[in-house]
Amino acid sequence: MVAEWRQLLDRHAAVSCALEKALQDGHGIGLSEFETLDRVVDANCGKYRMADLAGDIHLSQSALSRAITRLEKDGLVERSACVDDRRSVFVCLTARGREVYDAALPTHREVLRGSWGE
């Protein structure tokens, strides 16, 4: 059981490193930023509550906040307050964010396919 666990960790680390490098070199975004865009693209009208997003992409609140800040600085997402609950903040995809995501998606999938030997 421990050996399988270590193999899983090793594979995760190798795939994460390969994705990080390919996305950074090819598109100027890291894996955390890509995963954030990937979830927001699938969200209702390109809006995702920050509190939900943190759990869904397995980042701490502070790591997610840093990723969102980088994406926001690059004009890929915007933050907006929820009209029903002022404590909630939405992450909203911009047109530029959609362009970067669409360009990076094939790279992401290619690395995954290569990592699984498909």
C-alpha atoms as an extended CHARMM CRD file, in Angstrom:
* protein
*
       118  EXT
         1         1  MET       CA              0.0000000000        0.0000000000        0.0000000000  PROA      1               0.0000000000
         2         2  VAL       CA              2.7830000000        2.4620000000        0.8680000000  PROA      2               0.0000000000
         3         3  ALA       CA              4.6030000000        1.6660000000       -2.3770000000  PROA      3               0.0000000000
         4         4  GLU       CA              1.4550000000        2.3920000000       -4.4090000000  PROA      4               0.0000000000
         5         5  TRP       CA              0.9370000000        5.6330000000       -2.5090000000  PROA      5               0.0000000000
         6         6  ARG       CA              4.4870000000        6.7220000000       -3.2840000000  PROA      6               0.0000000000
         7         7  GLN       CA              4.0590000000        5.8050000000       -6.9520000000  PROA      7               0.0000000000
         8         8  LEU       CA              0.9210000000        7.9300000000       -7.0790000000  PROA      8               0.0000000000
         9         9  LEU       CA              2.7390000000       10.8680000000       -5.4910000000  PROA      9               0.0000000000
        10        10  ASP       CA              5.6770000000       10.4590000000       -7.8860000000  PROA      10              0.0000000000
        11        11  ARG       CA              3.3900000000       10.3750000000      -10.9100000000  PROA      11              0.0000000000
        12        12  HSD       CA              1.4150000000       13.3860000000       -9.7100000000  PROA      12              0.0000000000
        13        13  ALA       CA              4.6330000000       15.3530000000       -9.1790000000  PROA      13              0.0000000000
        14        14  ALA       CA              6.0020000000       14.3990000000      -12.6070000000  PROA      14              0.0000000000
        15        15  VAL       CA              2.7830000000       15.2740000000      -14.4400000000  PROA      15              0.0000000000
        16        16  SER       CA              2.3720000000       18.5280000000      -12.4870000000  PROA      16              0.0000000000
        17        17  CYS       CA              5.9410000000       19.5840000000      -13.3310000000  PROA      17              0.0000000000
        18        18  ALA       CA              5.4500000000       18.7400000000      -17.0140000000  PROA      18              0.0000000000
        19        19  LEU       CA              2.1790000000       20.6880000000      -17.1230000000  PROA      19              0.0000000000
        20        20  GLU       CA              3.6900000000       23.6600000000      -15.2830000000  PROA      20              0.0000000000
        21        21  LYS       CA              6.6070000000       23.8560000000      -17.7260000000  PROA      21              0.0000000000
        22        22  ALA       CA              4.5220000000       23.4090000000      -20.8810000000  PROA      22              0.0000000000
        23        23  LEU       CA              1.8830000000       25.9400000000      -19.8330000000  PROA      23              0.0000000000
        24        24  GLN       CA              4.4330000000       28.5040000000      -18.6370000000  PROA      24              0.0000000000
        25        25  ASP       CA              6.6680000000       28.1460000000      -21.6980000000  PROA      25              0.0000000000
        26        26  GLY       CA              3.8370000000       28.0800000000      -24.2100000000  PROA      26              0.0000000000
        27        27  HSD       CA              1.2420000000       30.3950000000      -22.7360000000  PROA      27              0.0000000000
        28        28  GLY       CA              2.7210000000       32.3630000000      -19.8470000000  PROA      28              0.0000000000
        29        29  ILE       CA              0.4510000000       30.8240000000      -17.2020000000  PROA      29              0.0000000000
        30        30  GLY       CA              1.1510000000       28.2860000000      -14.4940000000  PROA      30              0.0000000000
        31        31  LEU       CA             -0.7660000000       25.1480000000      -13.6660000000  PROA      31              0.0000000000
        32        32  SER       CA             -2.7270000000       26.8030000000      -10.8230000000  PROA      32              0.0000000000
        33        33  GLU       CA             -3.7950000000       29.5940000000      -13.1630000000  PROA      33              0.0000000000
        34        34  PHE       CA             -4.7960000000       27.1280000000      -15.8750000000  PROA      34              0.0000000000
        35        35  GLU       CA             -6.8110000000       25.0130000000      -13.4230000000  PROA      35              0.0000000000
        36        36  THR       CA             -8.5410000000       28.1790000000      -12.2090000000  PROA      36              0.0000000000
        37        37  LEU       CA             -9.4280000000       29.2060000000      -15.7670000000  PROA      37              0.0000000000
        38        38  ASP       CA            -10.5550000000       25.6460000000      -16.5280000000  PROA      38              0.0000000000
        39        39  ARG       CA            -13.0520000000       25.6990000000      -13.6570000000  PROA      39              0.0000000000
        40        40  VAL       CA            -14.2860000000       29.2210000000      -14.3770000000  PROA      40              0.0000000000
        41        41  VAL       CA            -14.8450000000       28.3520000000      -18.0630000000  PROA      41              0.0000000000
        42        42  ASP       CA            -17.1460000000       25.5180000000      -16.9710000000  PROA      42              0.0000000000
        43        43  ALA       CA            -18.9950000000       27.7140000000      -14.4770000000  PROA      43              0.0000000000
        44        44  ASN       CA            -22.3430000000       29.3730000000      -14.9220000000  PROA      44              0.0000000000
        45        45  CYS       CA            -21.8130000000       32.2160000000      -17.4080000000  PROA      45              0.0000000000
        46        46  GLY       CA            -18.0960000000       32.2420000000      -16.6270000000  PROA      46              0.0000000000
        47        47  LYS       CA            -18.6660000000       33.2060000000      -12.9600000000  PROA      47              0.0000000000
        48        48  TYR       CA            -17.4690000000       31.1480000000      -10.0090000000  PROA      48              0.0000000000
        49        49  ARG       CA            -17.6900000000       31.8990000000       -6.2870000000  PROA      49              0.0000000000
        50        50  MET       CA            -14.2020000000       32.1400000000       -4.7660000000  PROA      50              0.0000000000
        51        51  ALA       CA            -15.2230000000       30.0410000000       -1.7530000000  PROA      51              0.0000000000
        52        52  ASP       CA            -16.3870000000       27.1960000000       -4.0200000000  PROA      52              0.0000000000
        53        53  LEU       CA            -13.4240000000       27.4860000000       -6.3480000000  PROA      53              0.0000000000
        54        54  ALA       CA            -10.8200000000       26.9650000000       -3.6070000000  PROA      54              0.0000000000
        55        55  GLY       CA            -12.2290000000       23.5760000000       -2.6680000000  PROA      55              0.0000000000
        56        56  ASP       CA            -12.8450000000       22.4700000000       -6.2240000000  PROA      56              0.0000000000
        57        57  ILE       CA             -9.2750000000       22.9870000000       -7.4070000000  PROA      57              0.0000000000
        58        58  HSD       CA             -7.6350000000       21.8270000000       -4.1730000000  PROA      58              0.0000000000
        59        59  LEU       CA             -5.8140000000       25.0590000000       -3.3870000000  PROA      59              0.0000000000
        60        60  SER       CA             -5.6540000000       26.8250000000       -0.0650000000  PROA      60              0.0000000000
        61        61  GLN       CA             -7.5530000000       30.1040000000        0.1200000000  PROA      61              0.0000000000
        62        62  SER       CA             -4.2520000000       32.0280000000        0.0530000000  PROA      62              0.0000000000
        63        63  ALA       CA             -2.8810000000       30.0710000000       -2.9380000000  PROA      63              0.0000000000
        64        64  LEU       CA             -6.1300000000       30.6490000000       -4.8270000000  PROA      64              0.0000000000
        65        65  SER       CA             -6.0450000000       34.3390000000       -3.9580000000  PROA      65              0.0000000000
        66        66  ARG       CA             -2.5070000000       34.6120000000       -5.3680000000  PROA      66              0.0000000000
        67        67  ALA       CA             -3.5260000000       32.7760000000       -8.5510000000  PROA      67              0.0000000000
        68        68  ILE       CA             -6.5790000000       35.0190000000       -9.0010000000  PROA      68              0.0000000000
        69        69  THR       CA             -4.4530000000       38.1250000000       -8.3920000000  PROA      69              0.0000000000
        70        70  ARG       CA             -2.0190000000       37.0410000000      -11.1250000000  PROA      70              0.0000000000
        71        71  LEU       CA             -4.8700000000       36.2640000000      -13.5380000000  PROA      71              0.0000000000
        72        72  GLU       CA             -6.5650000000       39.5590000000      -12.7210000000  PROA      72              0.0000000000
        73        73  LYS       CA             -3.3200000000       41.4990000000      -13.2320000000  PROA      73              0.0000000000
        74        74  ASP       CA             -2.9900000000       39.8970000000      -16.6740000000  PROA      74              0.0000000000
        75        75  GLY       CA             -6.5960000000       40.7780000000      -17.5490000000  PROA      75              0.0000000000
        76        76  LEU       CA             -7.7680000000       37.1530000000      -17.7060000000  PROA      76              0.0000000000
        77        77  VAL       CA            -10.3590000000       37.3230000000      -14.9140000000  PROA      77              0.0000000000
        78        78  GLU       CA            -12.1860000000       39.9560000000      -12.9020000000  PROA      78              0.0000000000
        79        79  ARG       CA            -13.5670000000       39.8370000000       -9.3950000000  PROA      79              0.0000000000
        80        80  SER       CA            -17.1170000000       40.9860000000       -8.7270000000  PROA      80              0.0000000000
        81        81  ALA       CA            -19.2630000000       41.1590000000       -5.6160000000  PROA      81              0.0000000000
        82        82  CYS       CA            -22.3330000000       38.9650000000       -5.3390000000  PROA      82              0.0000000000
        83        83  VAL       CA            -25.4820000000       41.1140000000       -5.3470000000  PROA      83              0.0000000000
        84        84  ASP       CA            -27.2960000000       38.6810000000       -3.0300000000  PROA      84              0.0000000000
        85        85  ASP       CA            -24.4620000000       38.2660000000       -0.5240000000  PROA      85              0.0000000000
        86        86  ARG       CA            -21.9150000000       41.0750000000       -0.2900000000  PROA      86              0.0000000000
        87        87  ARG       CA            -19.4930000000       38.7510000000        1.5300000000  PROA      87              0.0000000000
        88        88  SER       CA            -19.2220000000       36.5070000000       -1.5310000000  PROA      88              0.0000000000
        89        89  VAL       CA            -16.9220000000       37.3110000000       -4.4160000000  PROA      89              0.0000000000
        90        90  PHE       CA            -17.2410000000       35.9250000000       -7.9120000000  PROA      90              0.0000000000
        91        91  VAL       CA            -14.3720000000       35.2660000000      -10.2950000000  PROA      91              0.0000000000
        92        92  CYS       CA            -15.4540000000       36.1530000000      -13.8180000000  PROA      92              0.0000000000
        93        93  LEU       CA            -13.7180000000       35.1660000000      -17.0310000000  PROA      93              0.0000000000
        94        94  THR       CA            -12.7820000000       37.9710000000      -19.4380000000  PROA      94              0.0000000000
        95        95  ALA       CA            -12.6440000000       37.7000000000      -23.2300000000  PROA      95              0.0000000000
        96        96  ARG       CA             -8.8380000000       37.6990000000      -22.9850000000  PROA      96              0.0000000000
        97        97  GLY       CA             -9.0290000000       34.9420000000      -20.3750000000  PROA      97              0.0000000000
        98        98  ARG       CA            -11.1020000000       32.8440000000      -22.7630000000  PROA      98              0.0000000000
        99        99  GLU       CA             -8.5290000000       33.3820000000      -25.5310000000  PROA      99              0.0000000000
       100       100  VAL       CA             -5.6220000000       32.3130000000      -23.3140000000  PROA      100             0.0000000000
       101       101  TYR       CA             -7.5780000000       29.3160000000      -22.0330000000  PROA      101             0.0000000000
       102       102  ASP       CA             -8.5350000000       28.2110000000      -25.5570000000  PROA      102             0.0000000000
       103       103  ALA       CA             -4.8890000000       28.4500000000      -26.6490000000  PROA      103             0.0000000000
       104       104  ALA       CA             -3.5680000000       26.5960000000      -23.5680000000  PROA      104             0.0000000000
       105       105  LEU       CA             -6.1560000000       23.8040000000      -23.5030000000  PROA      105             0.0000000000
       106       106  PRO       CA             -4.5780000000       21.6910000000      -26.2960000000  PROA      106             0.0000000000
       107       107  THR       CA             -1.1780000000       21.9750000000      -24.5770000000  PROA      107             0.0000000000
       108       108  HSD       CA             -2.6640000000       20.8120000000      -21.2810000000  PROA      108             0.0000000000
       109       109  ARG       CA             -4.4330000000       17.8570000000      -22.8850000000  PROA      109             0.0000000000
       110       110  GLU       CA             -1.3440000000       16.8970000000      -24.9250000000  PROA      110             0.0000000000
       111       111  VAL       CA              0.8140000000       16.7270000000      -21.7910000000  PROA      111             0.0000000000
       112       112  LEU       CA             -1.8430000000       14.6410000000      -20.0290000000  PROA      112             0.0000000000
       113       113  ARG       CA             -2.0920000000       12.2480000000      -22.9820000000  PROA      113             0.0000000000
       114       114  GLY       CA              1.6880000000       11.9270000000      -23.0940000000  PROA      114             0.0000000000
       115       115  SER       CA              1.8480000000       11.2870000000      -19.3710000000  PROA      115             0.0000000000
       116       116  TRP       CA             -0.6740000000        8.4850000000      -19.5830000000  PROA      116             0.0000000000
       117       117  GLY       CA              0.9160000000        6.9720000000      -22.6740000000  PROA      117             0.0000000000
       118       118  GLU       CA             -2.1560000000        7.3930000000      -24.8770000000  PROA      118             0.0000000000
